[in-house]
Amino acid sequence: MPTAPTIISKQLSIGPIKLDAPIVLAPMAGITNHSFRQICRELGAGLVVTELLSSHAIHYKNAKTFGMFDWTDSERPVSVQLFGGDPSLMAEAAMVAEEHGADIIDLNMGCWVPKVAKNGAGAALLKDVCLAADIVKAMVQAVKIPVTVKIRSGWDSKETTAIGFAQRAQDSGAAAIAVHARFASQGFTGRADWSVIRRVKDVVTIPVIGNGDIESAEDALRMLDETGCDGVMIGRAAVGNPWIFREIRALLDCRSAIDPPSLLERIDVALRHVKTLAADPNVGEERAVKEMRGQLPHYFKGFPGVTKLRSELVKFNLIDDIENFLHKAGSECR
Ligand SMILES: Cc1cc2nc3c(=O)[nH]c(=O)nc-3n(C[C@H](O)[C@H](O)[C@H](O)COP(=O)(O)O)c2cc1C
């Protein structure tokens, strides 16, 4: 007997916070700064997440970390992701982020890089779910805003920890759970196994946000359909392509695809991205230009001359030069 198609909801609430679309920009270190989050929100993301911030650094009032408390009203709702392995420090960090206007606090249980995991934080918490649950409880008790958790399938393929832990996280007061459907030991290799998202969805009542290998708007709909998850989270596919959020919204709204952005729109948004970053007093023009060297070429993926563009962009130190170059390259393409 054919199975009935999943009914995909366009609504997603995290605690009392109603998102205007069930589509989330994934936290990405070095990428999801204020400038990029703002662009993604404008182009359709229902929620944006900061990169991971260290609870230790917040405790010691590290100026660089406090500089990342850079969200503005235009991005709201904004979720602030924290990492750490000590319940009291995590509770304190959650309170500080709440005081600075965070709408949601997210616990990082997915980062596997040794700098984080060797200190018992990030994905290492998948190996100590009692401690992880204590951290969730401590954070939930410390703040009034919702606390969410972002996990991987497990530490390694010996155990799919996500299924059992999701229930524990819910019992500890988590308001939603995002699942990157890969084991920590995989890093970014192999393909995400979306069946884990489905299995997590089966055991909890809080919203489940699916993550891993969504490369297009069609993929996002397929994940919603196949796993029954309540929302989707997009990471790498949004880099240089924040229009993916607009495209997913169009598919959700009327099941029809919309045209990709024009070259002119790509140039405008790429320039806005670097200019807004440079305008941040904690960043400035020199650093903004350097940080964007890796990201700007992504805006022009698939266009002729993108390899030349990449090698040219590293030569510039000023936004004016980037602007002149992009406009000239753009007019040559037309
Ligand atoms: C450059 C980069 C930085 C990342 N930084 C974070 C982070 O700070 N916190 C986190 O939970 N995940 C981080 N991730 C993982 C993503 O949030 C996401 O789970 C992963 O990329 C899978 O989703 P995707 O296939 O849509 O990219 C990062 C990923 C990338 C590529």
The ligand as a Gaussian input file, in Angstrom:
#p B3LYP/6-31G(d) Opt

LIG

0 1
 C       33.272000      26.165000       8.356000
 C       32.337000      25.463000       9.284000
 C       32.232000      25.874000      10.598000
 C       31.348000      25.220000      11.473000
 N       31.214000      25.689000      12.748000
 C       30.276000      25.135000      13.567000
 C       30.005000      25.697000      14.856000
 O       30.570000      26.717000      15.252000
 N       29.079000      25.063000      15.630000
 C       28.407000      23.939000      15.199000
 O       27.565000      23.402000      15.929000
 N       28.628000      23.422000      13.987000
 C       29.525000      23.997000      13.164000
 N       29.689000      23.520000      11.911000
 C       28.826000      22.400000      11.437000
 C       27.562000      22.945000      10.753000
 O       26.778000      23.690000      11.665000
 C       26.714000      21.807000      10.170000
 O       26.305000      20.972000      11.216000
 C       27.483000      20.977000       9.146000
 O       28.189000      21.800000       8.248000
 C       26.528000      20.049000       8.361000
 O       25.569000      20.811000       7.689000
 P       25.699000      21.146000       6.110000
 O       25.851000      19.844000       5.388000
 O       24.424000      21.861000       5.789000
 O       26.911000      22.003000       5.943000
 C       30.579000      24.133000      11.024000
 C       30.704000      23.719000       9.701000
 C       31.549000      24.365000       8.831000
 C       31.623000      23.912000       7.395000

